[in-house]
Amino acid sequence: MRRSQVQDAGDFSPYPRVQAEVFAVKRNTWPGLWLSEAVLRDTGLLHRMKGLLLLSLLLATCTLGMQVQYQVYLLEEFEDRDEWKKQWVESHRLDHGKFWLTAGKFYGGKEKDKGKYWNSGILQTSEDAKFYALSTRLKLFSNEKETLVAQFSVKHEQGIDCGGGCVKLFPDSLNQEDMHSESKYYILFGPDICGFGNTEYRSSLHYQGKYHENNKTIKCRINKDTHLYILIICPNATYEVKIDNKQVAAGDLEEDWNFLPPRKIKDLYAQKPRKWDEHLQREDSEDKKPEDRGCLPGKEDWEDFEYIPDPDTKKPDDWNEVMDEEWEGPLIPNLKYKGQWKPIIDNPSYQGEWIHPDDNLEYKPDPTICCYYNISVLGLDLWQVKSGSIFENFLLTSDEEFAEEVGNKTWGIRKEVEKQWRELFEEMVKRKQEEEAKKKREKEEEREDDIWGIEEEGNEEDFSEEPGNDRQMKEVDAERAFLGKKKEVHVDWKDEP
């Protein structure tokens, strides 16, 4: 399916939602009469209409209330083998690798793959250790005030160990025949594999002349099955990443990309003011202990002695103060003890805890982050050490539900069948390799036996029968006889297990 076919909703027969809802590519278009009748028939209102005027009014109301809900900018499935080269342009800047259309080694979907791809195909890299640059131009559009959903599927059936599988969205100014790795782009997303363990989903976005990578680490799929990669950018500056129609990451563009300076940053030169009062309470300098206030009525003197002499204890009669010093009776706990006197009151000058200022004066919010006003080209700019990656089902739209439905009707219905074909293919390859290894091993053993087998057998007989010099002479004679008749030696393998 191609852009020219996207204009007509009737061409989306694999996608039931398109037939049941309003659909149009161009803005400010209105749904057809067939849809309004379907809506009325489903709600049971059509049979209740008795007047043509009432029916016309109802149809007009329904039409005016149902405007275009979403847009489809590109839907490419490579259904025509001859037409794709007219729509896709290869770069001639370098000696780039070539793409071709093929069904691949294993595929899924009896009608979709076997029937379709023998006459057409899916886009595949074909040369090892090459750069690839291929792009297609579409009608210019902007994602300002609209959701942008970009998705495609890729299958690394070659077992890629180092190479990219990302898609780029370019501005209208791109020269497709001169496209290269340094060409300006707006959005890059997709799987990027470089060695063991370095398998990431990349999402690089252009902002104010620079490219910014997502701060989150998102792992991509590395098996040989087809996988669906989706990037969604919303008008409220949020995003979502999906793999195989399942969310793997989401958040705010401003938080997960370093587009803007941080909102908060500590000022290393800021210091707390010397007179800053952060004490919640303080002593009341005007208050005095009750005993010093002349025993005010209704108040007892403040007892601040924790222990007091025992009043029931008397000095012994034989106590000699000259010899024994002044007598001091034993101490007992003071039952009226109230603690140390501290007149505490709430601090009227309390300013709270001093907080280091962290507002970044250089930060200024930008509501237009990732609003691109002239998106016009979708392209593949790749480097692959081992070729064989297959790309298809390119989709650019403003509707998440429609994109999910397209994914389920393409990748979704074929994934299980494709997995079975892939497992069968790998089993066949494994058996073939084992058979070849077995044949090679048998040939090597046969070659060794042809050279040394009979000699060893003769050696054993000589050692058991002839001692001394006679044995050595017979060894030489046996060796000469073997070398003279080497061509007549045959090894029978039938009796071997």
C-alpha positions as CSV (number, residue, x, y, z in Angstrom):
1,M,0.0,0.0,0.0
2,R,1.3,3.4,-1.0
3,R,0.5,7.0,-0.4
4,S,-1.6,7.4,-3.5
5,Q,-3.8,4.6,-2.2
6,V,-4.1,6.0,1.3
7,Q,-6.4,8.7,0.0
8,D,-9.3,6.3,-0.2
9,A,-10.6,4.8,3.0
10,G,-11.9,1.8,1.0
11,D,-8.4,0.7,0.3
12,F,-7.8,-0.2,4.0
13,S,-9.8,-3.4,3.8
14,P,-7.3,-5.2,6.2
15,Y,-8.1,-2.6,8.9
16,P,-11.7,-2.8,10.1
17,R,-11.4,0.4,12.2
18,V,-10.9,2.5,9.1
19,Q,-14.2,1.3,7.6
20,A,-16.0,2.0,10.9
21,E,-14.7,5.5,11.5
22,V,-14.1,8.7,9.8
23,F,-10.8,8.7,7.8
24,A,-9.1,11.1,5.5
25,V,-5.5,12.1,4.8
26,K,-6.1,15.8,4.0
27,R,-7.3,18.1,6.6
28,N,-10.8,19.7,6.7
29,T,-12.4,16.9,4.8
30,W,-15.8,15.4,5.6
31,P,-16.9,11.8,6.0
32,G,-19.1,10.2,3.3
33,L,-22.7,9.5,3.3
34,W,-22.2,5.8,3.6
35,L,-20.7,6.2,7.0
36,S,-23.5,8.3,8.3
37,E,-26.1,5.8,7.1
38,A,-24.1,3.0,8.8
39,V,-24.1,5.0,12.1
40,L,-27.8,5.6,11.9
41,R,-28.6,2.0,11.0
42,D,-26.6,0.7,13.9
43,T,-28.3,3.1,16.3
44,G,-31.8,2.1,15.0
45,L,-32.7,5.7,14.0
46,L,-32.9,5.1,10.3
47,H,-36.0,3.0,10.5
48,R,-37.7,5.7,12.7
49,M,-37.3,8.4,10.2
50,K,-40.5,9.2,8.3
51,G,-39.6,12.4,6.6
52,L,-36.9,13.2,4.1
53,L,-36.4,16.6,5.8
54,L,-35.8,15.0,9.2
55,L,-33.4,12.5,7.7
56,S,-31.4,15.2,5.9
57,L,-31.1,17.3,9.0
58,L,-29.9,14.3,11.0
59,L,-27.4,13.4,8.4
60,A,-26.1,17.0,8.3
61,T,-25.8,17.1,12.1
62,C,-24.0,13.8,12.1
63,T,-21.6,14.9,9.4
64,L,-20.8,18.2,11.0
65,G,-20.1,16.6,14.4
66,M,-17.7,14.0,13.0
67,Q,-14.7,15.8,11.6
68,V,-11.4,14.2,10.7
69,Q,-9.8,12.5,13.7
70,Y,-6.4,11.5,12.5
71,Q,-4.0,11.6,9.5
72,V,-1.9,9.1,7.7
73,Y,1.2,10.5,6.1
74,L,2.8,7.3,4.9
75,L,2.0,3.6,4.8
76,E,4.5,1.5,2.9
77,E,4.3,-2.3,2.6
78,F,6.1,-2.8,-0.7
79,E,3.3,-4.6,-2.5
80,D,4.5,-3.7,-6.0
81,R,7.9,-5.0,-7.0
82,D,8.3,-2.5,-9.9
83,E,6.9,0.7,-8.2
84,W,9.1,0.9,-5.1
85,K,12.2,2.0,-7.0
86,K,10.2,4.9,-8.4
87,Q,9.2,6.0,-4.9
88,W,12.5,5.3,-3.0
89,V,15.8,7.1,-3.9
90,E,19.3,5.7,-3.3
91,S,22.1,8.1,-2.4
92,H,25.0,8.3,-4.8
93,R,27.4,10.1,-2.6
94,L,29.3,7.0,-1.6
95,D,29.7,3.4,-2.7
96,H,26.6,2.4,-0.7
97,G,25.3,-1.1,-0.4
98,K,22.2,-2.1,-2.4
99,F,18.7,-2.9,-1.2
100,W,16.6,-5.5,-2.8
101,L,13.1,-7.0,-2.4
102,T,13.0,-10.5,-1.1
103,A,10.9,-12.8,1.1
104,G,14.0,-13.7,3.1
105,K,15.0,-17.1,4.3
106,F,11.9,-17.6,6.5
107,Y,8.7,-15.7,6.7
108,G,5.2,-16.0,8.0
109,G,1.7,-15.6,6.6
110,K,0.4,-17.8,3.8
111,E,-1.2,-15.0,1.9
112,K,0.8,-12.1,3.0
113,D,4.3,-13.6,2.5
114,K,4.1,-16.6,0.2
115,G,1.5,-15.1,-2.1
116,K,2.7,-11.6,-2.0
117,Y,6.4,-11.8,-1.7
118,W,7.1,-14.2,-4.5
119,N,5.8,-11.5,-6.8
120,S,7.1,-8.5,-4.8
121,G,9.1,-8.6,-1.6
122,I,10.3,-6.8,1.5
123,L,13.3,-4.4,1.7
124,Q,16.6,-6.1,2.6
125,T,20.3,-5.2,2.8
126,S,22.3,-7.3,0.5
127,E,26.1,-6.5,0.9
128,D,28.4,-7.0,3.9
129,A,30.4,-4.2,5.4
130,K,28.6,-1.4,3.6
131,F,26.8,1.9,4.3
132,Y,23.2,2.1,3.1
133,A,21.3,5.3,2.3
134,L,17.8,5.0,1.0
135,S,14.8,7.4,1.4
136,T,11.3,8.2,0.2
137,R,9.7,11.6,0.0
138,L,6.1,12.3,1.2
139,K,3.9,15.3,1.4
140,L,5.2,17.9,3.8
141,F,3.6,17.9,7.2
142,S,4.1,19.2,10.8
143,N,3.5,17.5,14.2
144,E,2.7,20.8,15.8
145,K,-0.5,20.4,17.9
146,E,-0.7,16.8,16.7
147,T,0.5,13.4,17.9
148,L,3.2,11.9,15.7
149,V,3.4,8.1,15.5
150,A,6.3,6.6,13.6
151,Q,6.7,2.8,13.3
152,F,8.3,0.2,11.2
153,S,9.3,-3.5,11.5
154,V,12.8,-5.0,11.1
155,K,14.1,-8.5,11.1
156,H,17.8,-9.4,11.5
157,E,17.6,-12.9,10.1
158,Q,21.3,-12.9,9.4
159,G,22.0,-12.8,13.2
160,I,23.5,-9.3,13.1
161,D,26.4,-8.7,15.4
162,C,27.3,-5.1,14.5
163,G,25.1,-2.7,12.6
164,G,22.2,-0.4,12.7
165,G,18.5,-0.7,12.0
166,C,17.2,2.8,12.7
167,V,14.9,5.0,10.7
168,K,15.3,8.8,10.2
169,L,12.8,11.6,9.5
170,F,14.3,14.4,7.5
171,P,13.3,18.0,6.7
172,D,12.1,19.0,3.2
173,S,15.5,20.5,2.4
174,L,17.2,17.0,2.2
175,N,18.8,16.1,-1.2
176,Q,18.0,12.4,-1.3
177,E,20.7,11.6,-3.9
178,D,23.3,13.2,-1.6
179,M,22.0,11.7,1.7
180,H,24.7,10.6,4.1
181,S,25.4,10.1,7.8
182,E,25.9,13.9,8.3
183,S,22.7,14.9,6.7
184,K,20.4,16.9,9.0
185,Y,17.5,14.9,10.4
186,Y,14.8,15.5,12.9
187,I,14.2,12.1,14.5
188,L,16.1,8.9,14.6
189,F,14.8,5.8,16.3
190,G,15.2,2.0,16.1
191,P,17.5,-0.8,17.2
192,D,21.3,-0.3,17.2
193,I,23.5,-3.4,17.8
194,C,27.3,-3.2,18.3
195,G,28.9,-6.2,19.8
196,F,27.8,-8.5,22.6
197,G,25.7,-6.7,25.3
198,N,25.5,-3.4,23.4
199,T,22.0,-3.7,22.1
200,E,20.0,-0.6,22.5
201,Y,16.9,1.1,21.2
202,R,18.1,4.5,20.1
203,S,15.9,7.6,20.0
204,S,17.8,10.8,19.0
205,L,15.9,14.0,18.6
206,H,17.0,17.3,17.0
207,Y,16.7,20.5,19.0
208,Q,18.3,23.9,18.3
209,G,21.0,22.6,16.1
210,K,22.0,19.6,18.2
211,Y,21.1,15.9,18.5
212,H,20.1,14.6,21.9
213,E,19.9,11.0,23.0
214,N,17.4,9.6,25.4
215,N,18.9,9.4,28.9
216,K,17.1,6.1,29.5
217,T,18.7,2.8,28.5
218,I,16.2,0.8,26.4
219,K,17.2,-2.7,25.2
220,C,16.1,-3.8,21.8
221,R,15.3,-7.3,20.6
222,I,18.3,-9.3,19.2
223,N,16.8,-12.6,18.0
224,K,16.1,-13.3,14.3
225,D,12.3,-12.7,14.4
226,T,10.6,-9.6,13.1
227,H,10.0,-6.9,15.7
228,L,7.8,-3.8,15.6
229,Y,9.4,-0.5,16.8
230,I,7.2,2.5,17.6
231,L,8.0,6.1,18.7
232,I,5.1,8.4,19.8
233,I,5.6,12.1,20.4
234,C,2.6,14.0,21.8
235,P,1.8,17.7,21.6
236,N,2.1,18.0,25.4
237,A,5.8,17.2,25.2
238,T,5.5,13.6,26.4
239,Y,6.6,10.5,24.5
240,E,6.2,6.8,24.5
241,V,8.3,4.0,23.1
242,K,6.8,0.6,22.1
243,I,8.3,-2.6,21.0
244,D,6.0,-5.2,19.5
245,N,3.0,-3.0,20.5
246,K,4.0,-3.1,24.2
247,Q,5.2,0.0,26.1
248,V,8.8,-0.2,27.2
249,A,9.4,3.5,28.1
250,A,7.4,6.7,28.6
251,G,7.8,10.1,30.2
252,D,8.5,13.8,29.5
253,L,10.7,14.9,26.7
254,E,12.2,17.6,28.9
255,E,13.1,15.2,31.6
256,D,14.5,12.3,29.6
257,W,16.4,14.4,27.0
258,N,18.9,17.1,27.9
259,F,17.2,19.7,25.6
260,L,17.2,22.5,28.2
261,P,19.4,23.5,31.1
262,P,18.3,21.9,34.4
263,R,15.5,23.7,36.3
264,K,17.4,23.4,39.6
265,I,21.1,23.9,40.1
266,K,23.0,24.8,43.4
267,D,24.7,28.2,43.5
268,L,28.2,27.4,44.8
269,Y,28.7,31.0,45.9
270,A,25.5,31.4,47.8
271,Q,25.9,31.5,51.7
272,K,23.5,31.7,54.5
273,P,23.1,35.3,55.8
274,R,24.8,36.0,59.1
275,K,21.6,37.2,60.8
276,W,19.4,34.4,59.5
277,D,17.5,33.0,62.5
278,E,16.5,29.4,62.1
279,H,15.8,28.6,65.8
280,L,12.3,27.5,66.3
281,Q,12.3,28.5,70.1
282,R,14.4,30.7,72.3
283,E,14.9,31.6,76.0
284,D,12.7,34.3,77.5
285,S,15.1,36.9,78.9
286,E,12.3,38.8,80.7
287,D,11.0,35.8,82.6
288,K,12.5,34.9,86.0
289,K,12.4,31.9,88.3
290,P,9.3,31.9,90.6
291,E,11.5,32.1,93.7
292,D,13.1,35.3,92.4
293,R,9.7,36.8,91.7
294,G,8.8,37.1,95.4
295,C,6.6,34.0,95.5
296,L,3.7,35.3,93.4
297,P,0.3,34.2,94.6
298,G,-0.7,30.8,93.3
299,K,2.8,29.9,92.2
300,E,5.3,27.7,94.0
301,D,9.0,28.3,94.2
302,W,10.9,26.6,91.4
303,E,12.8,23.5,92.7
304,D,15.9,23.0,90.6
305,F,17.8,20.7,93.0
306,E,17.5,17.1,91.9
307,Y,18.6,15.8,95.4
308,I,18.1,17.2,98.8
309,P,19.3,16.3,102.3
310,D,17.1,13.7,104.1
311,P,15.2,15.7,106.8
312,D,14.6,12.6,108.9
313,T,18.3,12.0,109.4
314,K,20.0,13.6,112.4
315,K,23.7,14.2,113.1
316,P,25.2,11.5,115.4
317,D,25.8,12.5,119.0
318,D,29.4,11.5,118.8
319,W,30.1,13.4,115.7
320,N,33.2,15.6,116.2
321,E,33.2,18.5,113.7
322,V,36.9,19.3,114.6
323,M,38.0,15.8,113.8
324,D,35.3,14.7,111.3
325,E,34.6,18.1,109.6
326,E,31.1,19.5,109.1
327,W,28.5,16.8,109.1
328,E,26.4,16.3,105.9
329,G,23.4,14.1,106.0
330,P,22.5,11.7,103.2
331,L,20.8,12.9,100.1
332,I,17.4,11.7,98.8
333,P,15.6,12.5,95.5
334,N,13.7,15.8,95.5
335,L,10.1,15.0,94.8
336,K,9.5,18.7,93.8
337,Y,12.3,18.7,91.3
338,K,11.1,20.4,88.0
339,G,14.4,20.3,86.1
340,Q,16.7,23.1,85.2
341,W,15.0,26.5,84.8
342,K,14.8,27.6,81.2
343,P,12.1,29.9,80.2
344,I,11.5,28.8,76.6
345,I,9.1,30.5,74.2
346,D,8.4,30.4,70.5
347,N,10.9,32.4,68.6
348,P,9.0,35.4,66.9
349,S,12.0,36.0,64.6
350,Y,12.1,32.4,63.3
351,Q,12.8,32.4,59.5
352,G,12.8,28.7,58.9
353,E,15.6,26.4,57.8
354,W,17.8,28.2,55.3
355,I,17.7,26.4,51.9
356,H,20.5,26.7,49.4
357,P,19.0,28.5,46.4
358,D,18.8,26.2,43.4
359,D,16.7,27.9,40.8
360,N,18.6,28.0,37.6
361,L,18.2,31.5,36.1
362,E,19.3,30.2,32.6
363,Y,16.4,27.7,32.5
364,K,13.5,28.8,30.3
365,P,10.7,26.4,29.5
366,D,10.0,25.7,25.8
367,P,6.5,24.4,24.9
368,T,7.6,23.8,21.3
369,I,10.2,21.0,22.1
370,C,10.2,18.5,19.3
371,C,7.7,20.4,17.1
372,Y,8.9,19.9,13.6
373,Y,7.3,22.0,10.9
374,N,8.4,20.5,7.6
375,I,8.8,16.7,7.9
376,S,9.0,15.4,4.3
377,V,11.4,12.5,4.0
378,L,11.7,9.1,5.7
379,G,15.0,7.3,5.2
380,L,17.3,4.5,6.2
381,D,20.9,5.6,6.9
382,L,22.7,2.4,8.0
383,W,26.1,0.7,8.5
384,Q,26.1,-3.1,8.6
385,V,29.0,-5.5,8.9
386,K,26.8,-8.5,8.1
387,S,23.9,-7.7,5.7
388,G,20.5,-9.4,5.6
389,S,18.3,-7.1,7.7
390,I,14.7,-6.8,6.4
391,F,12.6,-3.6,6.7
392,E,8.9,-3.2,6.0
393,N,5.6,-1.7,7.3
394,F,6.7,1.9,7.5
395,L,3.9,4.0,8.9
396,L,3.6,7.7,9.8
397,T,0.3,8.8,11.3
398,S,-1.3,11.0,14.0
399,D,-3.4,8.2,15.6
400,E,-2.0,5.7,18.1
401,E,-5.0,3.3,17.8
402,F,-4.7,3.2,14.1
403,A,-1.0,2.5,14.3
404,E,-1.6,-0.3,16.8
405,E,-4.2,-1.8,14.5
406,V,-1.9,-1.7,11.5
407,G,0.8,-3.4,13.6
408,N,-1.5,-6.1,14.7
409,K,-2.7,-6.7,11.1
410,T,0.8,-7.0,9.7
411,W,3.4,-8.0,12.2
412,G,0.9,-9.4,14.7
413,I,-0.8,-12.0,12.5
414,R,2.5,-13.3,11.1
415,K,4.8,-13.4,14.2
416,E,3.9,-16.9,15.4
417,V,4.0,-18.5,11.9
418,E,7.3,-16.8,11.2
419,K,8.7,-18.0,14.5
420,Q,7.8,-21.6,13.6
421,W,9.3,-21.2,10.1
422,R,12.5,-19.8,11.7
423,E,12.8,-22.6,14.1
424,L,12.3,-25.2,11.3
425,F,14.8,-23.4,9.2
426,E,17.4,-23.3,12.0
427,E,16.8,-27.0,12.6
428,M,17.4,-27.8,9.0
429,V,20.6,-25.8,8.9
430,K,21.8,-27.5,12.1
431,R,21.2,-30.9,10.6
432,K,22.9,-30.0,7.4
433,Q,25.9,-28.7,9.3
434,E,26.1,-31.9,11.5
435,E,25.9,-34.1,8.4
436,E,28.7,-32.1,6.7
437,A,30.8,-32.3,9.8
438,K,30.3,-36.0,10.0
439,K,31.3,-36.6,6.4
440,K,34.3,-34.4,6.9
441,R,35.3,-36.4,10.0
442,E,34.8,-39.7,8.2
443,K,37.0,-38.6,5.3
444,E,39.8,-37.5,7.7
445,E,39.6,-40.8,9.5
446,E,39.6,-42.8,6.3
447,R,42.7,-40.8,5.1
448,E,44.6,-41.6,8.3
449,D,43.7,-45.3,8.1
450,D,44.9,-45.5,4.5
451,I,48.3,-44.2,5.5
452,W,48.9,-45.8,8.9
453,G,46.4,-48.5,9.5
454,I,48.1,-51.5,7.9
455,E,51.5,-50.5,9.2
456,E,50.3,-50.4,12.8
457,E,48.7,-53.8,12.3
458,G,51.9,-55.3,11.0
459,N,53.9,-53.7,13.8
460,E,51.7,-55.4,16.4
461,E,52.2,-58.8,14.7
462,D,56.0,-58.3,14.5
463,F,56.3,-57.5,18.1
464,S,54.4,-60.5,19.2
465,E,56.2,-63.0,16.9
466,E,59.7,-62.0,16.1
467,P,62.3,-60.8,18.7
468,G,65.6,-58.9,18.1
469,N,67.1,-58.2,14.7
470,D,64.7,-60.5,12.8
471,R,61.8,-58.5,14.0
472,Q,63.3,-55.2,12.8
473,M,64.1,-56.7,9.4
474,K,60.5,-57.9,9.0
475,E,59.2,-54.4,10.0
476,V,61.3,-52.9,7.2
477,D,60.0,-55.6,4.7
478,A,56.4,-55.0,5.8
479,E,56.7,-51.2,5.4
480,R,58.2,-51.7,1.9
481,A,55.4,-54.1,0.9
482,F,52.8,-51.6,2.2
483,L,54.2,-48.7,0.3
484,G,54.4,-50.8,-2.8
485,K,50.8,-51.9,-2.6
486,K,49.3,-48.7,-1.1
487,K,47.0,-48.2,-4.1
488,E,45.4,-51.6,-3.6
489,V,44.4,-51.1,0.0
490,H,40.6,-50.8,0.6
491,V,38.9,-50.2,4.0
492,D,35.6,-51.8,4.6
493,W,33.3,-49.6,6.8
494,K,30.3,-51.8,6.7
495,D,31.1,-53.7,9.9
496,E,31.8,-50.5,11.9
497,P,29.0,-49.4,14.3
